[in-house]
Amino acid sequence: MHLNPTTNRNLWIGLGAGVLCVALLCGYYFESILLTSLLTTLASAIGCRALDRRLTIGWAGVSLLAYGASFAFLGDIGAEASSAAVVTACVVVVVAANGFTTISARDAVQEIRDFTDSVPPFLWRGRPDGSIDYFNRRYFEITGDDPRDAVATQNWVKHIHPDDVEEFKETWADSVRTLKDVKTLFRVRQRDGQFVWMSGRGFAVRGEDGAVRHWYGGLFDVNAEILATLEIKRLAGELNERIRLQNNELTLSQERFRTLFEDMNIAYAEQDIRQAKLMIDNAKANGATNFSRLAAENPDFIDACIAAVKVNRVNDALLHMMGYADHAELVAKPPSQNAVDSRRVMQQQLEAMFYGRNHFATTATLLGKNDRKVTVAVGVNVSEDWSISLSTHIDITDQLQAREQATAAREDLARASQALTIGAVSTSLAHELNQPLLALTMAAQTAKRWLAKSPPQIEEAQVALDRVNSNAERMNLIIKNTRSRLLKGHRDPTVIDLRDLLTETSQLLETALAGRNVSLRLSIPDNAAEVFADRTELQQVFTNLIVNAADAMADMEGKRSIEILARRSPDEQSVIEVRDNGPGINEGVLEQIFQPFFTTKSGGMGMGLQISRSIVEAFGGTLLAKNNEENGASFILTLPTSDPKETSNERSIA
């Protein structure tokens, strides 16, 4: 047994000093040298490191040399005394400096065992034939079995999942046979009966002769990682299935959107206006503030903008209207060549771009196949991102030639208004579908990024997948509502919240009004906040009145403002006034503005106010116009707050 270094140092210094003192007192000077050297040499031989033994033998030789030199010069007594002093010094220096640093073999084994039992991994050692002769304490902690019993019986395989046993045995046997490192992945049954995934690694340790002495390895708990991987695969499969279903739904929605106008038999064309809008925006950025002046001073620029507009597609109704049989032939023609007055019409479209107006209406004479001419009412609606415009075309040739037939003309021009509404709804539909589709794609990509992280962020991915689903439901609702509006016609009026309706309308027109430097203010008290009407049609009326007011102030300098005021009348009706501070209405035409075909706008159809009045009167209300005392004009709507039929019945009963 080897002593602790500190114990060695103190023991041998004390022993050497004691022996030396006794020998010197008894007069055995030379014997003290030999005895001290013998003790230290014997101690180093049985317990010290090789370096300690070499140092001890060295200073023993120095002691003998010191004795011989002292004897030659000092005689017996002097030699023995000096040699004793040298011996003592050497003992103290060597033993104190080097000590004895080894520990017992039993302590070393126990320390190694304590270490292997304290580390987190499941450690094992195997014999050359593949049998296991050691498990650390983790075996007991995981399985609940005594590792010594497992080594004795070699029944540790029973804890491996039945579905993984055969593959594990084949892998382990192959590694033992080929002496290659072993890599395994299997499930282990814990003491509570639950299985956890564990990853194993092992390697062979060879002796100097190349033969395998032992196999060493460990098992690592990878259950969380494996379960996360399986969950990723499941979520990825679910995501792919959802995307497939949504793509199918989108394809169906696009087909419904494509056939919607074919069913209604209304001619339309879709145009790409992105480049033209970019050119207009650049002109404004360079200081242009008035479109009329820009067009008059830069005709070449206007021609370039018109040439930048491209036709994307046309439907069969427009194709037949213009006498073509091939879609490609009509689409290939520049828009500037498709109408006799195309420059005027397209310049109006550029003007709308300049001032930020998403909708405008005009008339045009289309130039078809073999110089065929068709006079049409045109409604142009632009998507909110200013990428496409959708123009609807209603043939009014016969109606214009027979204007005296007022009834027929009113019906067909009402159809033109319907076409404008369809165009607005269809443009909105294209934009509304694009937004949830983009959100759906971004949510799907976000889910994939969350799942690709290490470790995967399952909860965040699930949130993103929920967004995919909600956007898909939103797209489906948009399609259903739009088709319902177009195919079913007018809805039954109901009591609606006027404040909500006007707030929504102001938000829709916010960009257009801001482009014209027009402010809009609402003042709707609680007692006048409810009216009896159809929400969509009443919103059309207010949109028409607000846009007309803004158009009336287009050439006015200074502040431009529109106010919408509401109050409750004594007969329990809501009175809504749309006021502007523009130039007002010429007294000579004030009584004519609600007549069909009357307009003060260049290129206007003269149907907007007449249609608006018809809508209001259909709800049991009135629409009048007047000039303000100071400046500007006002349009005054009177609308019932409840169903007039029910009110009439109540009065009859009373």
URKARA-V884809 format. One record per residue. RES is the residue in one letter. OMEGA is omega in whole degrees, 0 to 359 (999 if undefined). Layout:
RES,OMEGA
RES,OMEGA
This chain:
M,180
H,184
L,175
N,182
P,181
T,178
T,177
N,184
R,182
N,183
L,185
W,174
I,180
G,181
L,180
G,180
A,181
G,180
V,182
L,181
C,181
V,182
A,181
L,180
L,180
C,178
G,181
Y,184
Y,182
F,180
E,179
S,179
I,183
L,183
L,179
T,179
S,181
L,181
L,183
T,179
T,179
L,180
A,181
S,182
A,186
I,185
G,187
C,174
R,180
A,180
L,179
D,181
R,180
R,180
L,181
T,178
I,180
G,183
W,174
A,177
G,177
V,180
S,180
L,178
L,179
A,179
Y,181
G,181
A,181
S,180
F,182
A,186
F,187
L,182
G,186
D,186
I,180
G,181
A,182
E,181
A,182
S,179
S,178
A,179
A,179
V,180
V,181
T,180
A,180
C,179
V,183
V,185
V,185
V,183
V,181
A,184
A,187
N,180
G,177
F,195
T,182
T,178
I,185
S,179
A,180
R,178
D,180
A,179
V,181
Q,180
E,178
I,180
R,178
D,181
F,182
T,179
D,184
S,182
V,182
P,185
P,175
F,185
L,178
W,175
R,182
G,177
R,179
P,182
D,177
G,176
S,184
I,179
D,178
Y,167
F,175
N,188
R,181
R,178
Y,179
F,183
E,182
I,187
T,185
G,179
D,177
D,181
P,179
R,176
D,180
A,179
V,183
A,185
T,183
Q,181
N,182
W,180
V,183
K,181
H,179
I,181
H,182
P,181
D,184
D,188
V,186
E,180
E,178
F,181
K,180
E,181
T,181
W,180
A,179
D,180
S,178
V,182
R,185
T,182
L,176
K,177
D,182
V,176
K,184
T,175
L,182
F,180
R,181
V,178
R,178
Q,181
R,178
D,178
G,180
Q,179
F,176
V,178
W,178
M,178
S,183
G,174
R,179
G,180
F,181
A,175
V,185
R,175
G,181
E,180
D,178
G,181
A,179
V,177
R,181
H,167
W,177
Y,179
G,181
G,176
L,183
F,182
D,179
V,185
N,181
A,181
E,182
I,179
L,177
A,179
T,178
L,178
E,177
I,179
K,180
R,180
L,178
A,177
G,179
E,179
L,180
N,179
E,179
R,179
I,179
R,180
L,180
Q,176
N,177
N,179
E,179
L,178
T,177
L,179
S,179
Q,178
E,177
R,180
F,181
R,184
T,183
L,183
F,175
E,179
D,181
M,178
N,177
I,183
A,177
Y,176
A,178
E,184
Q,175
D,185
I,186
R,183
Q,179
A,179
K,178
L,179
M,178
I,179
D,178
N,178
A,178
K,179
A,180
N,172
G,180
A,181
T,182
N,185
F,181
S,179
R,178
L,181
A,181
A,184
E,184
N,181
P,179
D,178
F,179
I,178
D,179
A,178
C,179
I,180
A,181
A,179
V,182
K,176
V,177
N,183
R,175
V,179
N,184
D,182
A,178
L,179
L,181
H,179
M,183
M,174
G,179
Y,176
A,185
D,178
H,185
A,181
E,180
L,181
V,183
A,180
K,176
P,179
P,181
S,181
Q,186
N,179
A,178
V,181
D,185
S,182
R,179
R,183
V,182
M,176
Q,174
Q,179
Q,177
L,178
E,177
A,176
M,184
F,183
Y,176
G,179
R,182
N,183
H,168
F,181
A,180
T,173
T,180
A,175
T,182
L,179
L,186
G,181
K,178
N,177
D,176
R,183
K,180
V,177
T,186
V,166
A,186
V,171
G,182
V,179
N,186
V,177
S,185
E,178
D,176
W,178
S,180
I,171
S,180
L,182
S,176
T,186
H,178
I,181
D,180
I,182
T,182
D,181
Q,179
L,178
Q,181
A,183
R,181
E,177
Q,188
A,183
T,180
A,180
A,181
R,180
E,182
D,178
L,172
A,175
R,175
A,176
S,177
Q,179
A,178
L,179
T,178
I,179
G,179
A,180
V,182
S,177
T,177
S,179
L,179
A,180
H,182
E,176
L,182
N,183
Q,178
P,177
L,177
L,178
A,179
L,180
T,180
M,179
A,179
A,178
Q,178
T,179
A,180
K,179
R,178
W,182
L,181
A,180
K,178
S,357
P,181
P,179
Q,189
I,184
E,179
E,179
A,180
Q,177
V,179
A,179
L,175
D,177
R,176
V,182
N,182
S,178
N,177
A,178
E,179
R,178
M,180
N,180
L,179
I,181
I,182
K,182
N,181
T,180
R,179
S,181
R,186
L,187
L,184
K,178
G,185
H,175
R,176
D,179
P,179
T,175
V,182
I,179
D,183
L,181
R,178
D,181
L,182
L,176
T,178
E,180
T,179
S,177
Q,178
L,183
L,186
E,182
T,181
A,180
L,179
A,178
G,179
R,179
N,180
V,176
S,181
L,181
R,180
L,175
S,185
I,178
P,183
D,185
N,178
A,188
A,181
E,177
V,179
F,183
A,170
D,188
R,184
T,182
E,178
L,176
Q,177
Q,179
V,182
F,178
T,179
N,182
L,181
I,179
V,177
N,179
A,179
A,178
D,181
A,182
M,187
A,183
D,184
M,175
E,176
G,185
K,177
R,184
S,175
I,177
E,174
I,184
L,179
A,177
R,178
R,181
S,179
P,180
D,173
E,174
Q,178
S,178
V,182
I,183
E,176
V,186
R,171
D,179
N,181
G,183
P,181
G,182
I,178
N,183
E,182
G,182
V,185
L,182
E,185
Q,190
I,179
F,179
Q,179
P,176
F,178
F,179
T,174
T,181
K,175
S,181
G,179
G,181
M,181
G,182
M,187
G,182
L,179
Q,178
I,179
S,179
R,180
S,179
I,182
V,181
E,178
A,179
F,182
G,181
G,180
T,176
L,181
L,178
A,176
K,173
N,179
N,181
E,183
E,178
N,179
G,181
A,179
S,171
F,188
I,177
L,172
T,184
L,177
P,178
T,177
S,182
D,181
P,180
K,180
E,179
T,179
S,179
N,180
E,180
R,180
S,179
I,180
A,999
